[in-house]
Amino acid sequence: MPSPFEPWSIAQGLAGVGYGVGQTGLLAYASHRWALLGADPTPPPVPAPWWASGDEPCVLVQLPVRDEPEVVARVVEAVSRLDWPRERLTVQLLDDSGPEAAALGAAAVAEAASRGLRITQLRRGHRHGFKAGALAYGLVHDDAPFVAVFDADFVPPPDFLRRLLPHFAQAGVGLVQARWGHLNRDASLLTRAQAVLLDAHLLVEHIARQDAGRFFNFNGTAGIWRRACIEDAGGWPHDTLTEDLDLSYRAQLRGWRFVYDPSVVVPSELPADMRAFRMQQHRWVKGALQTARKLLATVWAAPLSLRTRIEATVHLTANLVHPFLITLVLLMAPVLIGPTRWSESLMLAAQVAFFVVGTLPVILFLALGQWRAGRRGARLCADVGLALLLCGGLAWWLTRAVLEGLLGATGEFVRTPKYAIEGTQQVRRTVKKYRSRSGWLPYLELAFGSYFLYMCWFAIQTYNYPSLPFLSLFVGGYYWAAISTLWQEHQDRRRYNRAMALELKAARS
């Protein structure tokens, strides 16, 4: 009589338990998207200006930059065109750059100052606290009651202050956030996929959270703070990599109210290549889990409704979907390959239920963001598909970021490279130094893609067709992430070798 404790049976049983845990966690977070789909997208009414003509409030504009020479002149130029009385507007270029980039920043500041803008370049001589430290340093040098923040790759429209400052008519409003636009949405498949993810966040999630009175966050740029709110919440922190999320929660826990106005759009640049996008997403995901680790106990101890506490928990820990997803897909092989007592009809029912509860709300969430952004037809469907592929391909990388956020130290704030891209054109400096930052990662992703390709073949052989769309998502996603990364590194090597050859030729002549 065969033993009930055969090694395969035990292994498959453990795999089944892990698979169930991954599926449950993934379904819990994915199904929450249903709650975000029905909010009214109408922008909040804009109050009349609460100041008399000629008596506008003083505003400080902060531009934190660090080694971003391609875009620093553009953002300074855009800020110099803001429609606001010059005597009531001060601009700070908070420049933590090295000497070469800082010189370009100084030239941009001098040019704007020659046209009557009150602008200064502030250099700390160190990078302690990263972006949060620079913002806090700037506040020491100015006492304006309102503070607008723009990252270096943003291009605020001239009427930005005129349209957002009226929302501060009520004393309890601590922040007004604008929507991000995309200067280079159609530059590549990668930028199209990123635009889908950001549009869903800004045109669906933010709107739903505001509509339901839930906590939402400052996005780090393209917003205006009431200075009293920053100070009351304890100032800019730098013990996480998402100082914007951290300060947002501490301010709302203190009773401040935030306003999101999606009708005001500030164009910005999406990361141009896969490595830059990886860096950005790693920082965002790791920082969000650091903030959750720091503040969730405070959220649950605060005098908030149970629903608000649950929503805040889901919001701060949403990136746990990545380890749940990795667990699910890695354990799919032993679950599918091993013997099973499930009938074909039961398996089909389970696959359909998983799609309806866990996949469909995510698709609708992304598609609604594109619809509200004005996208239609086949292009909408294609871009949503690209976004799903991108999420699948970065699942392993972002799982690592989740674990670092939960268990590791703060780490270094790594700025996302900017290249002054608009439309499909970009201006890029000659590569003076080549250094691969990806290491073994793309090769691991190629291995993952091959693993899921084999699983697709096995699903076809065993007539498990309902699992093919899910598996194909990871085949395409991992191959895309790996091949694009390796291709970009190859291109960097070519540019580097070409630059070195030119320097050698010049030296010989």
C-alpha positions in Angstrom: 0.0 0.0 0.0 1.6 3.4 -1.0 2.5 5.7 1.8 0.3 8.8 2.1 3.5 10.8 2.7 5.1 10.4 -0.7 7.6 13.3 -1.3 5.7 14.6 -4.3 2.4 14.7 -2.4 4.0 16.6 0.4 5.7 19.0 -2.0 2.6 19.6 -4.0 0.6 20.1 -0.8 3.0 22.8 0.4 3.0 24.4 -3.0 -0.8 24.4 -3.0 -0.8 26.2 0.4 1.6 28.8 -0.9 -0.3 29.1 -4.1 -3.5 29.7 -2.1 -1.8 32.4 0.1 -0.5 34.2 -3.0 -3.9 34.0 -4.8 -5.8 35.2 -1.7 -3.5 38.2 -1.2 -3.5 39.1 -4.8 -7.3 38.9 -5.1 -7.7 41.0 -1.9 -5.7 43.9 -3.3 -6.9 43.5 -6.9 -10.6 43.4 -6.0 -10.2 46.6 -4.1 -10.0 48.3 -7.5 -13.7 47.8 -7.8 -14.2 50.4 -5.0 -12.3 53.0 -7.1 -14.3 52.8 -10.3 -17.5 54.6 -9.5 -16.4 58.0 -8.2 -17.6 61.2 -9.9 -14.7 62.5 -12.0 -16.0 66.1 -12.0 -13.3 68.4 -10.7 -14.0 70.2 -7.4 -15.5 73.6 -7.8 -12.9 76.4 -7.7 -13.7 79.2 -5.2 -13.3 82.8 -6.2 -9.9 84.2 -5.3 -9.9 85.1 -1.6 -7.4 87.9 -2.1 -8.0 91.4 -3.4 -6.5 92.3 -6.8 -3.0 93.5 -6.2 -2.9 91.8 -2.8 -2.0 88.3 -3.8 -0.3 86.1 -1.1 3.4 85.6 -1.2 4.4 82.3 -2.8 7.7 80.4 -2.7 8.5 78.0 -5.6 11.0 75.3 -4.8 12.9 73.4 -7.6 14.9 70.5 -6.1 17.5 69.3 -8.6 20.4 67.0 -8.5 22.6 66.4 -11.6 19.9 67.1 -14.1 21.6 69.4 -16.6 19.3 68.5 -19.5 16.2 69.9 -17.9 17.2 72.5 -15.4 17.0 75.4 -17.8 13.6 74.3 -19.0 12.0 74.2 -15.6 13.5 77.6 -14.6 12.2 79.1 -17.8 8.7 77.6 -17.2 8.6 79.0 -13.6 9.7 82.4 -14.8 6.5 82.6 -16.9 4.2 82.0 -14.0 1.4 84.6 -13.9 2.0 86.1 -10.4 3.2 89.5 -9.2 7.0 89.4 -9.2 7.3 91.1 -5.8 5.2 88.3 -4.3 7.0 85.4 -6.0 10.3 83.9 -4.9 12.0 80.9 -6.6 14.6 78.6 -5.1 16.7 76.3 -7.2 17.7 73.8 -4.5 20.7 72.5 -6.3 22.5 69.4 -4.9 24.3 68.8 -8.2 28.0 68.4 -8.9 30.1 71.3 -10.3 29.3 70.7 -14.0 25.5 70.5 -13.6 25.5 73.3 -10.9 27.2 75.6 -13.4 24.3 75.1 -15.9 21.9 75.7 -13.0 23.6 79.0 -12.1 23.5 80.1 -15.8 19.7 79.4 -15.9 19.2 81.3 -12.6 21.2 84.3 -13.9 19.2 84.4 -17.1 15.8 84.3 -15.2 17.0 86.9 -12.7 18.0 89.3 -15.5 14.4 89.3 -16.6 13.2 90.4 -13.1 12.5 87.0 -11.4 13.4 86.8 -7.8 15.4 83.6 -8.0 18.3 82.1 -6.1 20.4 79.0 -6.4 20.8 77.4 -3.0 23.6 74.9 -2.5 24.0 73.1 0.8 27.5 71.6 0.2 26.2 68.2 1.2 23.3 65.9 0.3 22.1 64.9 3.8 18.4 64.1 3.7 18.3 64.0 -0.1 15.3 65.8 -1.6 13.5 66.2 1.7 16.6 67.8 3.2 16.9 70.2 0.3 13.2 71.2 0.7 13.6 71.8 4.4 16.8 73.8 3.8 14.9 76.1 1.4 12.1 76.8 3.9 14.7 78.2 6.4 15.6 80.9 3.8 12.1 82.1 3.1 8.9 82.7 5.0 6.2 82.7 2.3 2.9 81.2 3.5 2.5 79.0 0.4 5.1 76.7 -1.2 4.9 75.2 -4.7 7.2 72.3 -5.5 8.2 71.2 -9.0 10.7 68.4 -9.9 13.2 69.3 -12.6 11.4 67.5 -15.4 8.0 69.4 -14.9 6.8 72.3 -17.0 4.1 74.2 -15.1 1.7 76.3 -17.2 1.7 80.1 -16.6 -1.8 80.0 -14.9 -0.8 77.3 -12.4 -0.9 79.5 -9.3 -4.0 81.4 -10.4 -5.9 78.2 -10.7 -4.8 76.3 -7.7 -4.4 78.9 -4.9 -8.1 79.8 -4.7 -8.6 76.3 -3.2 -7.0 77.5 -0.1 -10.0 79.7 0.7 -10.8 77.3 3.6 -8.3 77.4 6.4 -8.2 73.6 6.8 -6.8 73.0 3.3 -3.1 72.1 3.6 -2.3 70.9 0.1 -3.6 71.3 -3.4 -2.4 68.8 -6.0 -2.5 69.1 -9.8 -2.5 66.3 -12.3 0.6 65.2 -14.2 0.7 65.3 -18.0 3.2 63.4 -20.2 5.5 65.3 -22.5 6.8 62.1 -24.1 3.8 59.8 -23.8 4.2 58.4 -27.4 8.0 58.3 -27.4 8.1 54.5 -27.0 6.1 51.4 -25.9 7.6 51.9 -22.5 6.4 55.5 -22.1 3.0 54.5 -23.3 2.7 51.8 -20.7 3.9 54.2 -17.9 1.3 56.8 -19.0 -1.4 54.2 -18.5 -0.3 53.4 -15.0 0.0 57.1 -14.0 -3.3 58.1 -15.6 -5.1 55.4 -13.6 -3.5 56.6 -10.4 -4.2 60.3 -11.1 -7.6 60.1 -13.0 -9.2 57.2 -11.1 -7.5 56.5 -7.7 -6.9 60.1 -6.6 -10.4 61.1 -7.7 -12.0 58.2 -5.9 -10.1 58.8 -2.7 -11.0 62.5 -2.7 -14.6 61.7 -3.5 -14.9 59.3 -0.6 -13.0 61.4 1.9 -10.1 58.9 2.1 -6.5 59.8 2.7 -4.5 60.5 -0.5 -1.0 61.7 -1.0 1.0 64.6 -2.5 2.8 63.2 -5.5 6.1 64.9 -4.7 5.7 67.6 -7.3 3.1 69.9 -9.1 1.4 70.8 -5.9 1.1 73.7 -3.5 1.5 73.4 0.3 0.3 75.7 3.0 3.5 76.3 5.0 1.6 76.1 8.3 0.5 72.6 7.3 4.1 71.4 6.7 5.2 72.9 10.0 2.3 71.5 12.0 2.9 68.0 10.6 6.6 68.1 11.7 8.3 69.3 8.5 10.0 67.3 5.7 11.1 63.9 6.9 14.1 62.0 5.4 13.9 58.6 7.1 12.0 57.1 4.2 12.5 57.4 0.4 9.0 58.8 -0.1 9.0 62.0 1.9 5.9 63.2 0.0 3.8 60.2 1.1 5.2 60.4 4.7 4.4 64.1 5.1 1.0 63.6 3.5 -0.1 61.1 6.0 1.2 62.9 9.0 -0.6 66.1 7.8 -3.9 64.4 7.3 -3.5 62.6 10.7 -3.3 66.1 12.1 -6.6 67.0 10.5 -5.5 68.9 7.4 -7.6 68.4 4.3 -6.1 67.9 0.8 -7.6 69.0 -2.5 -6.9 67.4 -5.9 -7.8 69.3 -9.0 -7.4 67.1 -12.1 -8.4 70.0 -14.4 -4.9 71.6 -13.9 -2.4 69.6 -15.8 1.4 70.0 -15.4 3.4 68.3 -18.3 6.3 66.1 -17.2 8.8 63.7 -18.6 8.4 59.9 -18.2 11.5 57.8 -17.7 13.0 57.2 -21.1 14.5 53.7 -20.7 13.8 50.6 -18.7 16.7 51.1 -16.3 15.5 54.6 -15.4 12.0 53.3 -14.9 13.3 50.5 -12.7 15.1 53.0 -10.5 12.0 55.2 -10.1 9.7 52.3 -9.3 12.2 50.8 -6.8 12.3 54.0 -4.9 8.6 54.5 -4.9 7.8 51.0 -3.8 10.5 50.7 -1.2 9.6 54.2 0.2 5.9 53.3 0.4 6.6 50.2 2.5 9.0 52.2 4.7 6.2 54.7 5.3 3.7 51.9 6.1 6.2 50.5 8.6 6.6 53.9 10.1 3.0 55.2 10.3 0.5 52.3 10.3 0.5 51.9 14.0 -0.2 55.7 14.3 -3.0 55.3 11.8 -4.7 52.6 13.8 -4.3 54.5 17.0 -5.8 57.7 15.6 -9.4 58.6 16.2 -10.5 57.6 12.7 -13.3 55.4 11.4 -12.6 51.8 10.8 -13.2 52.2 7.1 -10.6 55.1 7.0 -8.1 52.9 8.8 -8.6 50.0 6.5 -8.4 52.2 3.4 -5.1 53.8 4.7 -3.7 50.3 5.3 -4.6 49.2 1.8 -3.2 52.4 0.3 0.2 52.2 2.1 0.7 48.4 1.6 -0.7 48.1 -1.9 2.7 47.1 -3.3 2.5 43.8 -1.4 0.8 42.6 -4.6 4.2 42.1 -6.1 5.4 39.3 -3.7 1.9 37.8 -3.8 2.1 37.8 -7.6 5.6 36.2 -7.6 4.5 33.6 -5.1 1.5 32.7 -7.3 3.3 32.4 -10.6 6.4 30.5 -9.2 4.2 27.9 -7.5 2.0 27.5 -10.6 4.3 24.8 -12.0 4.0 22.3 -9.1 0.3 23.0 -8.8 -0.4 22.4 -12.5 2.2 19.6 -13.2 1.4 17.4 -10.2 -1.6 15.2 -9.8 -4.9 16.9 -8.9 -8.3 15.8 -7.8 -9.9 18.8 -9.4 -12.2 18.2 -12.4 -11.8 20.1 -15.6 -15.1 22.0 -15.0 -14.0 23.0 -11.5 -10.6 24.2 -12.8 -12.4 26.2 -15.4 -14.8 27.7 -12.8 -11.8 28.7 -10.6 -10.0 30.4 -13.5 -13.1 32.3 -14.5 -13.7 33.4 -10.8 -10.0 34.5 -10.6 -10.4 36.6 -13.7 -13.6 38.3 -12.6 -12.4 39.0 -9.0 -8.7 39.6 -9.6 -8.0 40.5 -13.2 -11.0 42.3 -14.5 -11.0 45.1 -12.0 -7.4 45.9 -12.7 -8.1 46.0 -16.5 -11.1 48.3 -15.9 -9.1 50.5 -13.6 -6.4 51.0 -16.2 -8.9 51.4 -19.0 -10.9 53.9 -17.2 -7.8 56.0 -16.6 -7.2 56.0 -20.4 -10.8 56.8 -21.2 -10.7 59.8 -18.9 -7.4 60.9 -20.5 -9.2 60.9 -23.8 -7.8 57.7 -25.3 -10.2 55.6 -27.3 -10.5 52.4 -29.5 -7.7 50.0 -30.3 -5.0 52.4 -29.0 -6.6 52.3 -25.5 -6.7 48.4 -25.5 -3.1 48.2 -26.8 -1.8 50.6 -24.2 -3.6 48.8 -21.3 -2.1 45.5 -22.5 1.4 47.1 -22.5 0.9 48.3 -18.9 -0.1 44.8 -17.8 3.0 43.4 -19.5 5.2 46.0 -17.8 3.7 45.2 -14.4 4.3 41.4 -14.9 7.8 41.9 -16.1 8.9 44.0 -13.1 7.2 41.8 -10.5 10.5 40.3 -9.3 12.3 43.6 -9.2 9.6 45.2 -7.2 9.3 42.3 -4.8 12.9 43.0 -3.9 11.9 46.6 -3.3 9.0 45.5 -1.0 11.3 43.4 1.1 13.9 46.1 1.4 11.2 48.6 2.5 9.9 46.2 5.1 13.2 45.0 6.4 16.0 47.2 5.3 17.5 50.6 6.1 16.4 53.8 4.4 19.0 53.7 1.6 20.0 56.3 -0.9 17.5 58.5 -2.8 18.4 57.7 -6.4 17.2 60.4 -8.8 15.5 59.2 -12.0 17.6 60.3 -15.1 16.0 63.1 -17.2 16.8 63.7 -20.9 14.6 66.7 -22.0 12.3 64.6 -24.0 9.2 66.0 -25.7 7.1 64.0 -28.1 9.4 61.5 -29.7 12.5 63.7 -29.7 15.1 63.8 -27.0 18.3 65.6 -26.2 20.9 63.4 -24.6 24.4 64.2 -23.5 27.4 62.2 -24.8 28.1 59.3 -22.5 31.4 60.1 -20.8 31.4 57.1 -18.6 29.9 53.7 -19.1 28.9 51.6 -16.0 26.4 48.8 -16.1 23.8 49.1 -13.2 21.8 46.0 -14.0 24.3 43.2 -13.3 22.6 39.8 -13.2 19.1 41.1 -13.1 18.2 40.9 -16.9 19.6 37.4 -17.1 17.4 36.3 -14.2 14.5 37.9 -16.0 15.3 35.9 -19.2 15.3 32.8 -17.1 11.9 33.7 -15.6 10.6 34.4 -19.1 11.8 31.0 -20.3 10.2 29.3 -17.3 6.9 30.8 -18.1 7.3 30.0 -21.8 7.7 26.3 -20.8 4.6 26.6 -18.6 2.6 27.9 -21.6 3.7 24.9 -23.6 2.7 22.6 -20.7 -0.7 24.3 -20.3 -1.3 23.6 -24.0 -0.2 20.0 -23.7 -2.6 19.5 -20.8 -5.5 21.5 -22.3 -5.3 24.0 -19.5 -6.1 26.9 -21.9 -7.6 29.3 -19.3 -4.1 29.8 -17.7 -2.5 30.8 -21.0 -3.4 34.6 -20.9 -2.0 34.8 -17.3 1.2 33.0 -18.2 1.7 34.9 -21.4 1.7 38.1 -19.5 4.8 37.0 -17.7 6.5 35.6 -20.8 6.1 38.9 -22.6 6.8 41.1 -19.5 10.0 39.4 -18.5 11.5 39.2 -22.0 10.6 42.9 -22.6 12.2 44.0 -19.3 15.4 41.9 -19.9 15.9 42.5 -23.6 15.3 46.3 -23.4 17.7 46.6 -20.5 20.5 44.6 -22.2 19.9 46.6 -25.5 20.2 49.9 -23.6 23.4 48.8 -22.0 24.7 47.8 -25.4 23.9 51.2 -26.8 25.6 52.9 -23.8 28.7 50.9 -24.5 28.7 51.9 -28.1 28.3 55.6 -27.2 31.0 55.3 -24.6 33.4 53.6 -27.0 32.6 56.2 -29.7 33.3 59.1 -27.3 36.6 57.5 -26.1 37.7 57.1 -29.7 37.0 60.7 -30.5 38.9 61.8 -27.4 41.9 59.6 -28.4 41.8 60.9 -32.0 41.7 64.5 -30.7 44.6 63.8 -28.4 46.8 62.3 -31.1 46.1 65.2 -33.4 
